[in-house]
């Protein structure tokens, strides 16, 4: 079932799909660390875009583990159902970022051209 075969790590039998599943869980868990650091820096509770990126990427890795290795319907449903929420929040965050960039670009003063250059 595993492309790279099985190996032992800390007395636990591992294979490629278990590494993918554990990586998904680790990335999914890192999102809370990102949120905590961003909130501490801002001095208020905020959710950075990295939180939603880790949520999506971690869920997709865990989903692949449940679909291809475990064939576990509970795990598939558990990781698949929140994916639209992660995608929607990423869309809203990126739309906000692009809107802010376009507003700051239109506010920046244009470079003044000396009068003698304009008359030539």
Backbone as CSV, one residue per row, in Angstrom:
resi,resn,N_x,N_y,N_z,CA_x,CA_y,CA_z,C_x,C_y,C_z
1,UNK,0.819,-1.192,0.000,0.000,0.000,0.000,0.864,1.257,0.000
2,UNK,2.030,1.188,0.598,2.892,2.355,0.714,3.961,2.342,-0.378
3,UNK,4.217,3.493,-0.941,5.216,3.616,-1.997,6.615,3.366,-1.438
4,UNK,6.908,3.897,-0.263,8.240,3.786,0.314,8.367,2.647,1.316
5,UNK,7.344,1.867,1.511,7.388,0.779,2.462,7.170,1.271,3.879
6,UNK,7.422,0.407,4.814,7.230,0.765,6.216,8.579,0.942,6.892
7,UNK,8.579,1.712,7.960,9.768,1.930,8.760,9.323,2.194,10.178
8,UNK,10.257,2.131,11.078,9.938,2.339,12.486,10.507,3.676,12.944
9,UNK,9.685,4.429,13.680,10.105,5.721,14.228,9.583,5.807,15.646
10,UNK,10.492,5.928,16.610,10.129,5.974,18.025,9.251,4.784,18.411
11,UNK,9.628,3.625,17.928,8.936,2.366,18.200,7.505,2.350,17.659
12,UNK,7.221,3.184,16.656,5.918,3.204,15.999,6.138,2.822,14.550
13,UNK,5.371,1.862,14.061,5.499,1.464,12.667,4.872,2.541,11.787
14,UNK,5.644,3.044,10.848,5.208,4.148,9.993,5.238,3.708,8.535
15,UNK,4.459,4.400,7.722,4.523,4.257,6.268,4.250,5.632,5.656
16,UNK,4.306,5.710,4.353,4.158,6.998,3.669,2.840,7.674,4.015
17,UNK,1.734,6.922,4.024,0.425,7.518,4.286,0.301,7.995,5.717
18,UNK,0.942,7.298,6.643,0.928,7.773,8.030,1.712,9.079,8.153
19,UNK,2.811,9.202,7.433,3.586,10.446,7.439,2.754,11.582,6.862
20,UNK,2.018,11.313,5.784,1.150,12.337,5.192,0.064,12.737,6.180
21,UNK,-0.571,11.761,6.815,-1.618,12.053,7.791,-1.097,12.830,8.987
22,UNK,0.057,12.440,9.509,0.645,13.158,10.641,1.087,14.562,10.239
23,UNK,1.592,14.707,9.026,1.972,16.041,8.538,0.755,16.946,8.462
24,UNK,-0.348,16.397,7.987,-1.589,17.171,7.946,-2.019,17.614,9.330
25,UNK,-1.924,16.712,10.296,-2.295,17.059,11.677,-1.365,18.124,12.244
26,UNK,-0.070,18.008,11.960,0.899,18.983,12.444,0.640,20.359,11.839
27,UNK,0.449,20.423,10.527,0.183,21.705,9.866,-1.127,22.291,10.363
28,UNK,-2.134,21.444,10.536,-3.426,21.898,11.041,-3.262,22.491,12.440
29,UNK,-2.425,21.874,13.273,-2.185,22.370,14.625,-1.375,23.658,14.666
30,UNK,-0.482,23.852,13.705,0.356,25.053,13.660,-0.496,26.310,13.506
31,UNK,-1.673,26.180,12.931,-2.530,27.345,12.713,-2.866,28.050,14.020
32,UNK,-3.001,27.289,15.104,-3.303,27.909,16.392,-2.111,28.715,16.914
33,UNK,-0.919,28.226,16.664,0.287,28.963,17.027,0.364,30.272,16.230
34,UNK,0.078,30.209,14.939,0.075,31.420,14.103,-0.943,32.440,14.601
35,UNK,-2.122,31.959,14.945,-3.178,32.855,15.419,-2.781,33.497,16.737
36,UNK,-2.188,32.730,17.617,-1.766,33.248,18.923,-0.697,34.323,18.746
37,UNK,0.311,34.062,17.925,1.394,35.025,17.697,0.845,36.310,17.065
38,UNK,-0.019,36.176,16.064,-0.593,37.360,15.401,-1.425,38.180,16.380
39,UNK,-2.183,37.510,17.232,-3.005,38.228,18.211,-2.145,38.934,19.242
40,UNK,-1.078,38.297,19.691,-0.174,38.927,20.653,0.479,40.162,20.048
41,UNK,0.894,40.068,18.801,1.526,41.216,18.136,0.543,42.373,17.952
42,UNK,-0.704,42.050,17.643,-1.716,43.083,17.409,-2.321,43.602,18.704
43,UNK,-2.177,42.848,19.783,-2.774,43.253,21.044,-4.276,43.027,21.092
44,UNK,-4.778,42.242,20.149,-6.205,41.894,20.125,-6.335,40.572,19.368
45,UNK,-7.486,39.957,19.478,-7.707,38.678,18.821,-7.940,38.885,17.328
46,UNK,-7.063,38.320,16.525,-7.222,38.372,15.070,-6.939,36.991,14.497
47,UNK,-7.376,36.787,13.269,-7.109,35.528,12.582,-6.362,35.863,11.289
48,UNK,-5.061,35.548,11.224,-4.280,35.873,10.024,-4.599,34.918,8.882
49,UNK,-4.216,35.302,7.670,-4.466,34.478,6.490,-3.755,33.130,6.608
50,UNK,-2.603,33.088,7.274,-1.886,31.829,7.477,-2.698,30.805,8.252
51,UNK,-3.572,31.265,9.129,-4.458,30.372,9.878,-5.336,29.587,8.905
52,UNK,-5.920,30.295,7.936,-6.813,29.641,6.975,-6.019,28.793,5.992
53,UNK,-4.800,29.230,5.628,-3.961,28.429,4.734,-3.559,27.115,5.400
54,UNK,-3.152,27.176,6.664,-2.803,25.952,7.398,-4.029,25.062,7.587
55,UNK,-5.179,25.669,7.824,-6.415,24.899,7.971,-6.694,24.111,6.695
56,UNK,-6.614,24.782,5.547,-6.907,24.135,4.270,-5.872,23.075,3.934
57,UNK,-4.588,23.428,4.008,-3.528,22.498,3.624,-3.492,21.291,4.567
58,UNK,-3.604,21.532,5.858,-3.618,20.436,6.824,-4.808,19.524,6.614
59,UNK,-5.969,20.098,6.338,-7.165,19.288,6.095,-7.027,18.460,4.823
60,UNK,-6.456,19.050,3.777,-6.293,18.301,2.531,-5.313,17.141,2.692
61,UNK,-4.248,17.346,3.452,-3.321,16.244,3.719,-3.992,15.153,4.542
62,UNK,-4.703,15.551,5.591,-5.414,14.571,6.409,-6.490,13.859,5.586
63,UNK,-7.161,14.604,4.717,-8.180,14.009,3.862,-7.569,12.943,2.952
64,UNK,-6.409,13.233,2.376,-5.764,12.249,1.508,-5.408,10.983,2.290
65,UNK,-4.994,11.143,3.530,-4.705,9.995,4.399,-5.965,9.154,4.609
66,UNK,-7.076,9.817,4.939,-8.318,9.084,5.188,-8.893,8.460,3.916
67,UNK,-8.730,9.106,2.778,-9.283,8.585,1.525,-8.449,7.431,0.988
68,UNK,-7.144,7.637,0.873,-6.310,6.671,0.169,-5.731,5.570,1.049
69,UNK,-5.526,5.825,2.316,-4.898,4.821,3.170,-5.903,4.156,4.101
70,UNK,-6.605,4.936,4.875,-7.514,4.373,5.869,-8.862,3.961,5.287
71,UNK,-9.276,4.660,4.232,-10.620,4.448,3.668,-11.665,4.531,4.784
72,UNK,-11.533,5.619,5.547,-12.335,5.836,6.751,-13.371,6.919,6.478
73,UNK,-14.639,6.525,6.395,-15.689,7.482,6.038,-15.852,8.575,7.089
74,UNK,-15.672,8.258,8.356,-15.787,9.280,9.406,-14.673,10.311,9.251
75,UNK,-13.455,9.869,9.042,-12.337,10.785,8.838,-12.504,11.629,7.589
76,UNK,-13.031,11.019,6.515,-13.251,11.752,5.267,-14.263,12.869,5.490
77,UNK,-15.380,12.534,6.092,-16.418,13.541,6.338,-15.913,14.616,7.294
78,UNK,-15.192,14.197,8.342,-14.694,15.124,9.359,-13.734,16.164,8.752
79,UNK,-12.899,15.749,7.813,-11.927,16.684,7.239,-12.453,17.394,5.999
80,UNK,-13.455,16.813,5.351,-13.985,17.405,4.122,-15.007,18.513,4.390
81,UNK,-15.845,18.367,5.382,-16.916,19.334,5.625,-16.437,20.768,5.878
82,UNK,-15.367,21.012,6.630,-14.970,22.407,6.850,-14.176,23.042,5.700
83,UNK,-13.797,22.274,4.674,-12.991,22.820,3.572,-13.665,24.026,2.902
84,UNK,-14.973,24.006,2.617,-15.588,25.213,2.029,-15.462,26.450,2.922
85,UNK,-15.485,26.273,4.236,-15.319,27.403,5.156,-13.912,27.977,5.024
86,UNK,-12.912,27.106,4.947,-11.530,27.572,4.792,-11.361,28.310,3.469
87,UNK,-11.931,27.752,2.400,-11.827,28.404,1.090,-12.526,29.761,1.082
88,UNK,-13.686,29.835,1.673,-14.431,31.107,1.727,-13.648,32.160,2.506
89,UNK,-13.079,31.789,3.645,-12.318,32.743,4.439,-11.040,33.177,3.728
90,UNK,-10.395,32.263,3.011,-9.226,32.656,2.212,-9.636,33.633,1.118
91,UNK,-10.744,33.375,0.467,-11.240,34.291,-0.558,-11.508,35.679,0.033
92,UNK,-12.189,35.717,1.180,-12.501,37.002,1.808,-11.233,37.742,2.233
93,UNK,-10.251,37.020,2.789,-8.992,37.653,3.214,-8.237,38.211,2.009
94,UNK,-8.126,37.418,0.932,-7.379,37.882,-0.232,-8.099,39.022,-0.931
95,UNK,-9.425,38.997,-0.930,-10.183,40.118,-1.494,-9.916,41.395,-0.694
96,UNK,-9.847,41.260,0.622,-9.545,42.397,1.498,-8.143,42.942,1.220
97,UNK,-7.179,42.047,1.075,-5.793,42.460,0.806,-5.704,43.189,-0.530
98,UNK,-6.337,42.644,-1.557,-6.296,43.287,-2.874,-6.993,44.641,-2.858
99,UNK,-8.075,44.751,-2.111,-8.782,46.026,-1.989,-7.907,47.070,-1.298
100,UNK,-7.228,46.669,-0.246,-6.340,47.590,0.466,-5.184,48.025,-0.416
101,UNK,-4.639,47.116,-1.211,-3.535,47.466,-2.118,-3.985,48.468,-3.172
102,UNK,-5.177,48.274,-3.716,-5.643,49.204,-4.745,-5.958,50.570,-4.145
103,UNK,-6.445,50.612,-2.901,-6.714,51.891,-2.244,-5.426,52.643,-1.952
104,UNK,-4.392,51.950,-1.480,-3.127,52.625,-1.183,-2.443,53.075,-2.466
105,UNK,-2.611,52.340,-3.553,-2.014,52.743,-4.830,-2.674,54.008,-5.362
106,UNK,-3.972,54.158,-5.154,-4.652,55.360,-5.651,-4.427,56.563,-4.751
107,UNK,-4.036,56.358,-3.504,-3.796,57.452,-2.562,-2.391,58.025,-2.693
108,UNK,-1.427,57.193,-3.118,-0.043,57.639,-3.209,0.063,58.823,-4.161
109,UNK,0.814,59.859,-3.758,0.948,61.041,-4.626,1.737,60.703,-5.882
110,UNK,1.322,61.323,-6.974,2.018,61.103,-8.236,3.265,61.975,-8.252
111,UNK,4.263,61.487,-8.957,5.531,62.198,-9.033,5.331,63.521,-9.776
112,UNK,5.859,64.606,-9.195,5.736,65.929,-9.793,6.805,66.078,-10.904
113,UNK,6.343,66.536,-12.060,7.248,66.758,-13.187,7.561,68.239,-13.221
114,UNK,8.855,68.616,-13.253,9.202,70.048,-13.313,8.567,70.719,-14.524
115,UNK,8.205,72.014,-14.356,7.503,72.751,-15.406,8.296,72.836,-16.700
116,UNK,9.629,72.986,-16.600,10.410,73.132,-17.801,10.402,71.838,-18.622
117,UNK,10.262,70.685,-17.978,10.190,69.424,-18.711,8.838,69.304,-19.392
118,UNK,7.775,69.755,-18.745,6.430,69.677,-19.305,6.300,70.534,-20.563
119,UNK,6.984,71.674,-20.641,6.818,72.590,-21.757,7.579,72.146,-22.995
120,UNK,8.459,71.226,-22.908,9.265,70.793,-24.073,8.502,69.966,-25.019
